[in-house]
Amino acid sequence: MSKFLIKNARLVNENAIINADVLIDNGRIEQIDSSISLKDGETKLIDADGCFLLPGIIDDQVHFREPGLTHKADIFTESRAAVAGGI
C-alpha cells in the first residue's frame, strides 16, 4: 500500500472540528497534526481544503439481514458495501 497525506482537512473527531493534516501509511492513520510536512516523494498528497474528514465512521443503523433475509444480503456482503461506500 501507499502513503497518503491529507492536508487542510476540517477533521471531525472527539466532539470537535479542527483544521488538521492526516498521514496514512499502509491503510492506517499514523499521525494527526495541525501541519505535517514530508520530504519523501512517494507520499501522495490530497488537498482537502474546505472538506470535512470523518475518520472511523460507523453506521449504527445498518441491518445485516441476519438472521432472516440472508438470500438478499449478509454480514459479508453488507460489510463490503459499507467499505466501498466509505463507511
MOPAC internal coordinates of N, CA, C and O (Angstrom, degrees):
PM7 1SCF
backbone

  N    0.0000 0     0.00 0     0.00 0    0    0    0
  C    1.4496 1     0.00 0     0.00 0    1    0    0
  C    1.5169 1   110.04 1     0.00 0    2    1    0
  O    1.2310 1   121.56 1    -9.25 1    3    2    1
  N    1.3023 1   114.61 1   170.75 1    3    2    1
  C    1.4526 1   121.29 1  -175.95 1    5    3    2
  C    1.5121 1   112.00 1  -105.67 1    6    5    3
  O    1.2310 1   122.44 1    -4.80 1    7    6    5
  N    1.3119 1   112.93 1   175.20 1    7    6    5
  C    1.4483 1   122.23 1   174.52 1    9    7    6
  C    1.5233 1   107.93 1  -105.24 1   10    9    7
  O    1.2310 1   120.31 1   -44.41 1   11   10    9
  N    1.3352 1   117.01 1   135.59 1   11   10    9
  C    1.4585 1   122.69 1   178.45 1   13   11   10
  C    1.5158 1   109.16 1  -126.86 1   14   13   11
  O    1.2310 1   120.83 1   -39.59 1   15   14   13
  N    1.3228 1   116.01 1   140.41 1   15   14   13
  C    1.4525 1   120.80 1   172.66 1   17   15   14
  C    1.5273 1   107.39 1  -120.45 1   18   17   15
  O    1.2310 1   120.87 1   -65.32 1   19   18   17
  N    1.3152 1   115.95 1   114.68 1   19   18   17
  C    1.4603 1   121.61 1   177.00 1   21   19   18
  C    1.5220 1   106.99 1   -94.20 1   22   21   19
  O    1.2310 1   120.85 1   -64.05 1   23   22   21
  N    1.3280 1   115.99 1   115.95 1   23   22   21
  C    1.4663 1   121.60 1  -176.01 1   25   23   22
  C    1.5261 1   110.20 1  -103.74 1   26   25   23
  O    1.2310 1   121.28 1   -31.85 1   27   26   25
  N    1.3326 1   115.16 1   148.15 1   27   26   25
  C    1.4700 1   123.46 1   169.31 1   29   27   26
  C    1.5248 1   114.73 1    63.97 1   30   29   27
  O    1.2310 1   119.80 1  -150.66 1   31   30   29
  N    1.3152 1   117.99 1    29.34 1   31   30   29
  C    1.4664 1   121.02 1  -178.41 1   33   31   30
  C    1.5231 1   111.04 1   -81.05 1   34   33   31
  O    1.2310 1   120.91 1   -27.51 1   35   34   33
  N    1.3184 1   115.87 1   152.49 1   35   34   33
  C    1.4674 1   122.53 1   168.98 1   37   35   34
  C    1.5288 1   104.29 1   -94.14 1   38   37   35
  O    1.2310 1   121.04 1   -84.96 1   39   38   37
  N    1.3242 1   115.63 1    95.04 1   39   38   37
  C    1.4555 1   122.82 1  -172.11 1   41   39   38
  C    1.5261 1   110.74 1   -84.62 1   42   41   39
  O    1.2310 1   120.92 1   -56.85 1   43   42   41
  N    1.3230 1   115.84 1   123.15 1   43   42   41
  C    1.4638 1   121.89 1   177.32 1   45   43   42
  C    1.5196 1   106.54 1  -100.39 1   46   45   43
  O    1.2310 1   120.84 1   -65.32 1   47   46   45
  N    1.3465 1   116.01 1   114.68 1   47   46   45
  C    1.4518 1   119.94 1  -175.93 1   49   47   46
  C    1.5253 1   109.50 1  -162.37 1   50   49   47
  O    1.2310 1   120.48 1   -44.07 1   51   50   49
  N    1.3205 1   116.69 1   135.93 1   51   50   49
  C    1.4569 1   123.45 1   175.55 1   53   51   50
  C    1.5323 1   112.55 1    51.66 1   54   53   51
  O    1.2310 1   120.91 1  -125.53 1   55   54   53
  N    1.3228 1   115.86 1    54.47 1   55   54   53
  C    1.4703 1   123.14 1   176.04 1   57   55   54
  C    1.5218 1   114.23 1    61.27 1   58   57   55
  O    1.2310 1   119.94 1  -152.17 1   59   58   57
  N    1.3280 1   117.72 1    27.83 1   59   58   57
  C    1.4622 1   121.05 1   179.48 1   61   59   58
  C    1.5260 1   109.81 1  -146.40 1   62   61   59
  O    1.2310 1   121.44 1   -21.55 1   63   62   61
  N    1.3328 1   114.85 1   158.45 1   63   62   61
  C    1.4588 1   121.92 1   172.00 1   65   63   62
  C    1.5195 1   106.11 1  -121.17 1   66   65   63
  O    1.2310 1   120.65 1   -60.32 1   67   66   65
  N    1.3305 1   116.36 1   119.68 1   67   66   65
  C    1.4579 1   120.95 1  -179.07 1   69   67   66
  C    1.5284 1   109.61 1  -128.39 1   70   69   67
  O    1.2310 1   120.47 1   -24.20 1   71   70   69
  N    1.3178 1   116.71 1   155.80 1   71   70   69
  C    1.4592 1   120.86 1   171.17 1   73   71   70
  C    1.5166 1   107.20 1   -83.41 1   74   73   71
  O    1.2310 1   120.42 1   -54.59 1   75   74   73
  N    1.3280 1   116.81 1   125.41 1   75   74   73
  C    1.4636 1   119.29 1  -174.51 1   77   75   74
  C    1.5184 1   111.35 1  -154.73 1   78   77   75
  O    1.2310 1   122.02 1   -19.58 1   79   78   77
  N    1.3335 1   113.75 1   160.42 1   79   78   77
  C    1.4559 1   123.02 1   169.59 1   81   79   78
  C    1.5230 1   107.24 1  -105.75 1   82   81   79
  O    1.2310 1   120.63 1   -31.42 1   83   82   81
  N    1.3333 1   116.41 1   148.58 1   83   82   81
  C    1.4651 1   121.16 1  -179.75 1   85   83   82
  C    1.5263 1   108.35 1  -131.62 1   86   85   83
  O    1.2310 1   121.02 1   -54.38 1   87   86   85
  N    1.3267 1   115.65 1   125.62 1   87   86   85
  C    1.4563 1   121.67 1   177.41 1   89   87   86
  C    1.5214 1   108.60 1  -101.22 1   90   89   87
  O    1.2310 1   120.85 1   -53.24 1   91   90   89
  N    1.3348 1   115.99 1   126.76 1   91   90   89
  C    1.4580 1   122.33 1   179.44 1   93   91   90
  C    1.5231 1   107.82 1  -118.87 1   94   93   91
  O    1.2310 1   120.81 1   -54.13 1   95   94   93
  N    1.3226 1   116.05 1   125.87 1   95   94   93
  C    1.4606 1   121.54 1  -179.27 1   97   95   94
  C    1.5243 1   108.47 1  -127.98 1   98   97   95
  O    1.2310 1   120.84 1   -56.99 1   99   98   97
  N    1.3127 1   116.00 1   123.01 1   99   98   97
  C    1.4686 1   122.16 1  -178.90 1  101   99   98
  C    1.5213 1   112.26 1    52.96 1  102  101   99
  O    1.2310 1   120.46 1  -137.49 1  103  102  101
  N    1.3349 1   116.72 1    42.51 1  103  102  101
  C    1.4536 1   121.71 1   175.03 1  105  103  102
  C    1.5151 1   115.38 1    79.57 1  106  105  103
  O    1.2310 1   119.76 1  -174.05 1  107  106  105
  N    1.3310 1   118.06 1     5.95 1  107  106  105
  C    1.4654 1   121.54 1  -179.01 1  109  107  106
  C    1.5226 1   110.03 1  -121.81 1  110  109  107
  O    1.2310 1   120.60 1   -37.98 1  111  110  109
  N    1.3136 1   116.46 1   142.02 1  111  110  109
  C    1.4579 1   120.90 1   174.76 1  113  111  110
  C    1.5200 1   107.54 1   -70.35 1  114  113  111
  O    1.2310 1   120.81 1   -61.49 1  115  114  113
  N    1.3305 1   116.05 1   118.51 1  115  114  113
  C    1.4618 1   121.59 1  -178.45 1  117  115  114
  C    1.5245 1   112.46 1   -98.66 1  118  117  115
  O    1.2310 1   120.52 1   147.08 1  119  118  117
  N    1.3412 1   116.61 1   -32.92 1  119  118  117
  C    1.4603 1   118.99 1  -175.78 1  121  119  118
  C    1.5223 1   109.81 1  -156.09 1  122  121  119
  O    1.2310 1   121.15 1   -39.19 1  123  122  121
  N    1.3209 1   115.41 1   140.81 1  123  122  121
  C    1.4656 1   122.98 1   170.93 1  125  123  122
  C    1.5204 1   105.79 1  -127.83 1  126  125  123
  O    1.2310 1   120.60 1   -55.50 1  127  126  125
  N    1.3339 1   116.46 1   124.50 1  127  126  125
  C    1.4611 1   120.59 1  -178.29 1  129  127  126
  C    1.5231 1   108.92 1  -154.82 1  130  129  127
  O    1.2310 1   120.92 1   -14.38 1  131  130  129
  N    1.3236 1   115.85 1   165.62 1  131  130  129
  C    1.4609 1   119.68 1  -179.28 1  133  131  130
  C    1.5212 1   112.00 1   -67.99 1  134  133  131
  O    1.2310 1   120.13 1   152.58 1  135  134  133
  N    1.3238 1   117.37 1   -27.42 1  135  134  133
  C    1.4636 1   121.23 1   177.71 1  137  135  134
  C    1.5204 1   109.28 1  -155.20 1  138  137  135
  O    1.2310 1   120.69 1   -62.29 1  139  138  137
  N    1.3140 1   116.29 1   117.71 1  139  138  137
  C    1.4618 1   121.65 1   178.75 1  141  139  138
  C    1.5253 1   107.64 1  -114.67 1  142  141  139
  O    1.2310 1   120.60 1   -51.55 1  143  142  141
  N    1.3268 1   116.46 1   128.45 1  143  142  141
  C    1.4675 1   121.94 1   176.79 1  145  143  142
  C    1.5138 1   108.83 1  -116.16 1  146  145  143
  O    1.2310 1   121.03 1   -42.54 1  147  146  145
  N    1.3086 1   115.64 1   137.46 1  147  146  145
  C    1.4587 1   120.74 1   176.99 1  149  147  146
  C    1.5176 1   109.03 1  -126.82 1  150  149  147
  O    1.2310 1   121.03 1   -33.36 1  151  150  149
  N    1.3268 1   115.64 1   146.64 1  151  150  149
  C    1.4540 1   120.22 1  -179.18 1  153  151  150
  C    1.5238 1   112.58 1  -104.22 1  154  153  151
  O    1.2310 1   120.41 1   162.57 1  155  154  153
  N    1.3384 1   116.82 1   -17.43 1  155  154  153
  C    1.4626 1   117.64 1  -177.73 1  157  155  154
  C    1.5280 1   110.77 1   -76.50 1  158  157  155
  O    1.2310 1   120.86 1   -25.98 1  159  158  157
  N    1.2967 1   115.97 1   154.02 1  159  158  157
  C    1.4585 1   121.01 1  -178.05 1  161  159  158
  C    1.5111 1   113.96 1   -92.60 1  162  161  159
  O    1.2310 1   120.13 1  -177.72 1  163  162  161
  N    1.3346 1   117.35 1     2.28 1  163  162  161
  C    1.4559 1   120.27 1  -175.86 1  165  163  162
  C    1.5195 1   113.56 1   -94.13 1  166  165  163
  O    1.2310 1   120.26 1   172.94 1  167  166  165
  N    1.3224 1   117.10 1    -7.06 1  167  166  165
  C    1.4590 1   120.26 1  -179.74 1  169  167  166
  C    1.5191 1   109.56 1   -84.52 1  170  169  167
  O    1.2310 1   120.71 1   -51.08 1  171  170  169
  N    1.3242 1   116.25 1   128.92 1  171  170  169
  C    1.4652 1   120.81 1   177.78 1  173  171  170
  C    1.5181 1   108.65 1   -83.19 1  174  173  171
  O    1.2310 1   120.48 1   -50.59 1  175  174  173
  N    1.3092 1   116.69 1   129.41 1  175  174  173
  C    1.4586 1   122.93 1  -177.43 1  177  175  174
  C    1.5261 1   109.90 1   -96.96 1  178  177  175
  O    1.2310 1   120.90 1   -49.14 1  179  178  177
  N    1.3232 1   115.88 1   130.86 1  179  178  177
  C    1.4628 1   122.47 1   175.70 1  181  179  178
  C    1.5188 1   106.93 1  -120.54 1  182  181  179
  O    1.2310 1   120.23 1   -62.61 1  183  182  181
  N    1.3287 1   117.16 1   117.39 1  183  182  181
  C    1.4609 1   120.79 1   178.21 1  185  183  182
  C    1.5200 1   108.40 1   -88.88 1  186  185  183
  O    1.2310 1   120.55 1   -67.66 1  187  186  185
  N    1.3267 1   116.55 1   112.34 1  187  186  185
  C    1.4616 1   122.43 1  -176.72 1  189  187  186
  C    1.5288 1   111.20 1  -105.05 1  190  189  187
  O    1.2310 1   120.41 1  -154.83 1  191  190  189
  N    1.3250 1   116.82 1    25.17 1  191  190  189
  C    1.4616 1   120.98 1  -178.30 1  193  191  190
  C    1.5311 1   110.46 1   -54.64 1  194  193  191
  O    1.2310 1   120.90 1   -55.86 1  195  194  193
  N    1.3184 1   115.88 1   124.14 1  195  194  193
  C    1.4583 1   121.31 1   179.97 1  197  195  194
  C    1.5167 1   114.58 1    83.14 1  198  197  195
  O    1.2310 1   120.07 1   179.88 1  199  198  197
  N    1.3311 1   117.46 1    -0.12 1  199  198  197
  C    1.4727 1   121.39 1  -178.41 1  201  199  198
  C    1.5315 1   110.45 1  -107.54 1  202  201  199
  O    1.2310 1   121.34 1   -28.71 1  203  202  201
  N    1.3127 1   115.05 1   151.29 1  203  202  201
  C    1.4578 1   121.08 1   175.67 1  205  203  202
  C    1.5225 1   109.00 1   -92.98 1  206  205  203
  O    1.2310 1   120.91 1   -37.61 1  207  206  205
  N    1.3304 1   115.87 1   142.39 1  207  206  205
  C    1.4567 1   122.63 1   176.18 1  209  207  206
  C    1.5236 1   107.64 1  -119.27 1  210  209  207
  O    1.2310 1   121.03 1   -56.23 1  211  210  209
  N    1.3332 1   115.63 1   123.77 1  211  210  209
  C    1.4579 1   121.48 1  -176.42 1  213  211  210
  C    1.5269 1   108.87 1  -120.35 1  214  213  211
  O    1.2310 1   119.39 1   -96.60 1  215  214  213
  N    1.3361 1   118.78 1    83.40 1  215  214  213
  C    1.4624 1   119.32 1  -177.99 1  217  215  214
  C    1.5251 1   112.04 1   -73.08 1  218  217  215
  O    1.2310 1   120.78 1   -39.53 1  219  218  217
  N    1.3102 1   116.11 1   140.47 1  219  218  217
  C    1.4528 1   121.20 1   173.24 1  221  219  218
  C    1.5178 1   115.11 1    73.24 1  222  221  219
  O    1.2310 1   119.81 1  -144.86 1  223  222  221
  N    1.3155 1   117.97 1    35.14 1  223  222  221
  C    1.4626 1   120.94 1   179.26 1  225  223  222
  C    1.5300 1   109.76 1   -69.38 1  226  225  223
  O    1.2310 1   121.02 1   -43.60 1  227  226  225
  N    1.3021 1   115.66 1   136.40 1  227  226  225
  C    1.4623 1   121.83 1   175.83 1  229  227  226
  C    1.5193 1   107.95 1  -124.40 1  230  229  227
  O    1.2310 1   120.33 1   -52.06 1  231  230  229
  N    1.3164 1   116.97 1   127.94 1  231  230  229
  C    1.4610 1   121.82 1   177.41 1  233  231  230
  C    1.5257 1   107.77 1   -87.03 1  234  233  231
  O    1.2310 1   120.61 1   -78.00 1  235  234  233
  N    1.3208 1   116.44 1   102.00 1  235  234  233
  C    1.4637 1   119.52 1  -176.61 1  237  235  234
  C    1.5241 1   112.85 1   -80.94 1  238  237  235
  O    1.2310 1   120.10 1  -177.35 1  239  238  237
  N    1.3208 1   117.42 1     2.65 1  239  238  237
  C    1.4602 1   121.16 1   178.89 1  241  239  238
  C    1.5287 1   112.98 1  -109.13 1  242  241  239
  O    1.2310 1   120.42 1  -169.40 1  243  242  241
  N    1.3297 1   116.81 1    10.60 1  243  242  241
  C    1.4580 1   119.47 1  -178.21 1  245  243  242
  C    1.5308 1   110.39 1   -72.60 1  246  245  243
  O    1.2310 1   121.43 1   -31.94 1  247  246  245
  N    1.3163 1   114.87 1   148.06 1  247  246  245
  C    1.4622 1   121.11 1   178.36 1  249  247  246
  C    1.5228 1   107.64 1  -122.93 1  250  249  247
  O    1.2310 1   120.67 1   -65.22 1  251  250  249
  N    1.3195 1   116.33 1   114.78 1  251  250  249
  C    1.4532 1   120.75 1  -175.54 1  253  251  250
  C    1.5309 1   113.21 1   -85.91 1  254  253  251
  O    1.2310 1   120.06 1  -177.40 1  255  254  253
  N    1.3231 1   117.50 1     2.60 1  255  254  253
  C    1.4643 1   123.20 1   174.84 1  257  255  254
  C    1.5254 1   113.12 1    62.42 1  258  257  255
  O    1.2310 1   120.96 1  -153.06 1  259  258  257
  N    1.3239 1   115.77 1    26.94 1  259  258  257
  C    1.4568 1   119.56 1   176.00 1  261  259  258
  C    1.5196 1   108.66 1  -126.23 1  262  261  259
  O    1.2310 1   118.22 1   -46.77 1  263  262  261
  N    1.2836 1   120.99 1   133.23 1  263  262  261
  C    1.4581 1   125.40 1    -7.77 1  265  263  262
  C    1.5331 1   110.05 1   -76.58 1  266  265  263
  O    1.2310 1   121.30 1   -21.87 1  267  266  265
  N    1.2513 1   115.12 1   158.13 1  267  266  265
  C    1.4529 1   117.78 1   177.41 1  269  267  266
  C    1.5099 1   113.29 1   129.92 1  270  269  267
  O    1.2310 1   119.84 1    70.70 1  271  270  269
  N    1.2858 1   117.90 1  -109.30 1  271  270  269
  C    1.4612 1   123.17 1  -167.31 1  273  271  270
  C    1.5283 1   113.79 1   -83.03 1  274  273  271
  O    1.2310 1   120.07 1  -132.89 1  275  274  273
  N    1.3210 1   117.47 1    47.11 1  275  274  273
  C    1.4619 1   120.22 1  -177.00 1  277  275  274
  C    1.5224 1   113.51 1   -69.15 1  278  277  275
  O    1.2310 1   119.84 1   168.21 1  279  278  277
  N    1.3145 1   117.91 1   -11.79 1  279  278  277
  C    1.4587 1   118.92 1   174.67 1  281  279  278
  C    1.5349 1   110.29 1   -71.27 1  282  281  279
  O    1.2310 1   120.14 1   160.87 1  283  282  281
  N    1.3463 1   117.34 1   -19.13 1  283  282  281
  C    1.4644 1   121.94 1   175.88 1  285  283  282
  C    1.5243 1   111.35 1   -89.00 1  286  285  283
  O    1.2310 1   120.32 1   137.35 1  287  286  285
  N    1.3255 1   117.00 1   -42.65 1  287  286  285
  C    1.4643 1   122.53 1  -178.25 1  289  287  286
  C    1.5211 1   108.57 1  -168.78 1  290  289  287
  O    1.2310 1   120.89 1   -16.66 1  291  290  289
  N    1.3294 1   115.91 1   163.34 1  291  290  289
  C    1.4561 1   120.40 1   177.42 1  293  291  290
  C    1.5273 1   109.24 1  -145.90 1  294  293  291
  O    1.2310 1   119.90 1     6.14 1  295  294  293
  N    1.3173 1   117.79 1  -173.86 1  295  294  293
  C    1.4611 1   121.13 1  -177.74 1  297  295  294
  C    1.5311 1   110.71 1   -58.55 1  298  297  295
  O    1.2310 1   119.78 1   138.53 1  299  298  297
  N    1.3165 1   118.02 1   -41.47 1  299  298  297
  C    1.4658 1   121.36 1  -179.33 1  301  299  298
  C    1.5309 1   111.31 1   -63.14 1  302  301  299
  O    1.2310 1   119.84 1   128.10 1  303  302  301
  N    1.3208 1   117.92 1   -51.90 1  303  302  301
  C    1.4667 1   119.83 1  -176.17 1  305  303  302
  C    1.5294 1   112.25 1   -69.39 1  306  305  303
  O    1.2310 1   119.82 1   141.34 1  307  306  305
  N    1.3290 1   117.96 1   -38.66 1  307  306  305
  C    1.4636 1   120.46 1  -178.75 1  309  307  306
  C    1.5288 1   111.81 1   -72.50 1  310  309  307
  O    1.2310 1   119.82 1   146.30 1  311  310  309
  N    1.3258 1   117.95 1   -33.70 1  311  310  309
  C    1.4687 1   121.09 1   176.05 1  313  311  310
  C    1.5307 1   109.79 1   -66.36 1  314  313  311
  O    1.2310 1   120.31 1   138.03 1  315  314  313
  N    1.3252 1   117.01 1   -41.97 1  315  314  313
  C    1.4688 1   120.31 1   177.85 1  317  315  314
  C    1.5324 1   110.61 1   -64.06 1  318  317  315
  O    1.2310 1   120.09 1   140.89 1  319  318  317
  N    1.3058 1   117.44 1   -39.11 1  319  318  317
  C    1.4620 1   121.31 1   178.05 1  321  319  318
  C    1.5333 1   111.00 1   -64.01 1  322  321  319
  O    1.2310 1   120.63 1   139.84 1  323  322  321
  N    1.3095 1   116.40 1   -40.16 1  323  322  321
  C    1.4732 1   120.48 1   179.27 1  325  323  322
  C    1.5197 1   110.47 1   -64.31 1  326  325  323
  O    1.2310 1   119.93 1   135.84 1  327  326  325
  N    1.3245 1   117.74 1   -44.16 1  327  326  325
  C    1.4628 1   120.91 1   179.28 1  329  327  326
  C    1.5284 1   110.15 1   -64.05 1  330  329  327
  O    1.2310 1   120.00 1   137.00 1  331  330  329
  N    1.3251 1   117.61 1   -43.00 1  331  330  329
  C    1.4644 1   121.07 1   179.87 1  333  331  330
  C    1.5148 1   111.18 1   -63.88 1  334  333  331
  O    1.2310 1   120.48 1   149.86 1  335  334  333
  N    1.3342 1   116.68 1   -30.14 1  335  334  333
  C    1.4511 1   120.56 1  -179.92 1  337  335  334
  C    1.5166 1   113.33 1   -87.86 1  338  337  335
  O    1.2310 1   119.77 1  -179.86 1  339  338  337
  N    1.3237 1   118.04 1     0.14 1  339  338  337
  C    1.4513 1   121.30 1   176.93 1  341  339  338
  C    1.5095 1   115.15 1    92.41 1  342  341  339
  O    1.2310 1   119.94 1  -165.11 1  343  342  341
  N    1.3118 1   117.72 1    14.89 1  343  342  341
  C    1.4748 1   120.93 1   179.72 1  345  343  342
  C    1.5122 1   108.37 1  -106.49 1  346  345  343
  O    1.2310 1   120.10 1   180.00 1  347  346  345

